[in-house]
Amino acid sequence: MPDKKIGELLIENKLITAEQFKEALEMQQICPTQPIGQLLCQLGFLKSGDLEYVLNHNNKRRKLGEILVSQNLIDEERLNSALLASKAEKIPLGRALIRQHLIEEEQMSRAIACQHDLKFVDLAGVRFDPELAGYIKASFAQRLRIVPIRCRDKILTIAMAYPLLSDELTQIQNSCKMQIDPVIAKESDIIIAQQKIFKLSGSTDREELSFELSEDQSPDSGKSKYVADFISADVDYLVKRVIITGITDGASDIHLESTEQGMVVRYRIDGILQRIDMGANGALISTHARQMVSKIKIMCDMDIAERRRPQDSSFKMKVSRAGVLRSVDFRVSTVPTQFGENVVIRILDKRAGAITLESLGYSPENVVMLHKALDKPTGIFLVTGPTGSGKSSTLYAILSHINTPGVKTLTIEDPIEFGIAGITQTEVNETIGNTFARLLRAFLRQDPDNIMVGEIRDLETATISMRAALTGHTVLSTLHTNDATSAVTRLIDMGVEPTLISTTLRCVLAQRLVRHNCRHCRTYCHPSAHLLEEFGIPVNNSIAFFQGKGCQECHYTGFNGRLPIVELWIPSRDELLMINRLPDNLGLRNTVFSHPGRLTMIEEGLQLVQAGETTLEELLRVVPYEQIEAGRGKIAKKFATP
């Protein structure tokens, strides 16, 4: 015998009539997303307690995952992944789905409302009666994640993040001696409403900070000329919470973005902006957005009264963990937007320990070739690539290699990101005229063996650097170019003489950073035919492709950490002579990479894909597309099945 539908069960138990059910069905034609049981309750034909009893007793309540799949919000595969995470972390399915960025909080709350035949309410912007605080104790409301939102005609409306048990609803009803009308709302909205109604100063279930932060400033430097008494302990805690999360999760930047709904915090991890579940603190950040911006400005000694113009500044902090202190620099930028100020905080974490090429992920073959080139006493080394491609880290690794007791090494940086013992480091300060070019001239009178110039930006800096390399110094610097050989054309475009380039150029290293497949959730995958076609890889190939499914360790992105893919060009004598003939980049590139021992960026990237270290999607995102187009024919031949 087939299972009876909810309408049949309600009529059979004489809780509603057939006419009432028919009227509810007609109303459902107008509101197709609302469950029939909820409509019967809204029409006054059925009590919510009776509906709950019938649904539970007859096992008629749909599962949350089933509802989300039916609404096309997630698919079965993602649901199963979230169910595994929910079980492993012992958290509700809805929270697991939000952590994995599969659904938004409002979508989850609406699905819960649908599951339990309750009404969903949006509490954003609602004004609450101060008398509501007298109906329920604040501690009780915080524990159950509920809040009273309305009281009319002896009916108290309670907003819940998750449906309460019938015993708990009865307890509230007996306590306030009113009929209870339960509704569902977003948990973040409920926390904000609790703050307003109960006049709470902040979250009572704060976790202890895993780091201790103390401002590394003189007593007067952190003071603003404006009164900052309105910065509460809650705001101080939230700012530290945001910063600590960025440090512990290895973020390079923290983005505080003002939106119409409040403030959103995103972290740039492994080169990609990500939202991290902040728990109850997420709601508090939205409500304290303006004060948080002011607190950060005070830390930077910015003008907190100026909200119409962009500002830039910095601050330092000492971060302690397990009794070990290390200094962290923060570069701060603010810009005005439609809904308030946006803040971006660049984290310059001066971690202890020398950086090496091996620790950065360079292949043993590339390390050997670089060390061999560095053994030569003079010339210029160039590391090229766009912003965020790891050029500075590579330079620091090279500096660590050449830093020996018998040599003097000087650096010009903007800013100094890592401190290296035994090396004299100087920071650019253009406001007082300490530019790259001016400091470089001064350095040449300091009798250095090695000079590192953070970036070649203009003809003057380029010419002085080249002449320093010509007079017996080793010079390290960076350029913004797409590949190794275009470093030559870029210098020529600046106005550097080709003969000066050919005389001093020792090595060019072009690089990008691709995200590394998470080792905790890496699994075999099948790339689409369209993706394989982009790279010229035959559909019938023998490559075992891998990708991360997403887990707690990688914040459900499937990636954890980054690896460099490089083009290493150590020019031969013939190639240096070719520079004197002003070659175009295409001609120079065809000559340089016709050598069988040299790999282009795309070729080295495909080696990482074959090793299961990264994905084709990552290469498509990072590698210059012209390299992918130019390499299709060669790739097709390499991977063609015999």
WOFENBEL-V524625 format. One record per backbone hydrogen bond with DSSP energy under -0.5 kcal/mol. CO is the residue of the C=O (numbers start at 1). NH is the residue of the N-H. Records with the same first field share a line. If there is no record, write none. Layout:
# WOFENBEL-V524625
CO->NH / NH
This chain:
# WOFENBEL-V524625
5->9
6->10
7->11
8->12
9->13
10->15 / 16
11->14
17->21
18->22
19->23
20->24
21->25
22->26
23->27
24->28
25->29
26->30
27->30 / 31
31->34
35->39
36->40
37->41
38->42
39->43
40->45 / 46
41->44
47->51
48->52
49->53
50->54
51->55
52->56
53->57
54->58
55->60 / 61
56->59
63->67
64->68
65->69
66->70
67->71
68->73 / 74
69->72
75->79
76->80
77->81
78->82
79->83
80->84
81->85
82->86
83->87
84->88
85->89
86->90 / 91
92->96
93->97
94->98
95->99
96->100
97->102 / 103
98->101
104->108
105->109
106->110
107->111
108->112
109->113
110->114
111->115
112->116
113->118
114->117
119->184
121->123
123->126
129->132
130->133
131->134
132->135 / 136
137->141
138->142
139->143
140->144
141->145 / 146
145->161
147->159
150->157
152->155
154->179
155->152 / 157
156->158 / 181
157->149 / 150 / 159
158->183
159->147
160->185
165->169
166->170
167->171
168->172
169->173
170->174
171->175
172->176
173->177 / 178
179->156
180->182
181->158
182->119
183->160
184->121
186->190
187->191
188->192
189->193
190->194
191->195
192->196
193->197
194->198 / 200
195->199 / 200
211->213
212->320
214->318
215->217
218->221 / 222
220->223
228->231
230->232
232->236
233->237
234->238
235->239
236->240
237->241
238->242
239->243
240->244
241->245
242->246
243->247
244->248
245->249
246->251
247->250
252->347
253->268
254->256 / 345
255->257 / 266
256->343
257->264
259->262
262->259
264->257 / 266
266->255
267->269 / 274
268->252 / 253
269->272
272->269
274->267
278->281
279->282
280->283 / 284
281->285
282->286
283->287
284->288
286->289
288->292
289->293
290->294
291->295
292->296
293->297
294->298
295->299
296->300
297->301 / 302
298->301
302->304
303->306
305->307
311->334
313->332
315->330
316->216
317->319 / 328
318->214 / 320
319->326
320->212
321->324
323->325
324->321
326->319
327->350
328->317
329->348
330->315 / 332
331->346
332->313
333->344
334->311
335->342
337->340
340->337
342->335
343->256
344->333 / 346
345->254 / 347
346->331 / 348
347->349
348->329 / 350
349->351
356->360
357->361 / 362
358->361
360->564
363->367
364->368
365->369
366->370
367->371
368->372
369->373
370->374
371->375
373->376
379->475
380->506 / 507
381->477
382->384 / 509
383->479
384->511
386->389
390->394
391->395
392->396
393->397
394->398
395->399
396->400
397->401
398->402
399->403
402->404
404->407
407->409
408->449 / 450
409->424
410->452
411->426
412->454
413->428
415->414 / 417
420->423
423->425
424->411
426->413
429->432 / 434
430->433
433->435
434->429
435->439
436->440
437->441
438->442
439->443
440->444
442->445
443->446 / 448
449->474
450->410
451->453 / 476
452->412 / 454
453->478
455->457
458->462
459->463
460->464
461->465
462->466
463->467
464->468
465->469
466->470
467->471
468->473
469->379 / 472
473->379 / 475
474->451
475->381
476->453
477->383
478->456
479->385 / 481
484->487
485->488 / 489
486->490
487->491
488->492
489->493
490->494
491->495 / 496
492->495
497->500 / 501
498->502
499->503
500->504
501->505
504->380
507->382
508->510 / 569
509->384
510->567
512->565
514->563
516->560
518->521 / 522
521->549
523->547
525->527
528->532
529->533
530->534
531->535
532->535 / 536 / 537
533->536
539->541
543->545
545->525
547->523
551->554 / 556
552->555
554->557
558->518
561->516
563->514
565->512
567->510 / 569
568->570
569->508 / 571
572->576
573->577
574->578
575->579
576->580
577->580
578->581
579->582
584->588
585->589
586->590
587->591
588->592
589->593
591->594
592->595
595->598
600->604
601->605
602->606
603->607
604->608
605->609
606->610
607->611
608->613 / 614
609->612
613->517
615->619
616->620
617->621
618->622
619->623
624->627 / 628
625->629
626->630
627->631
628->632
629->632
631->635
632->636
633->637
634->638
635->639
636->640
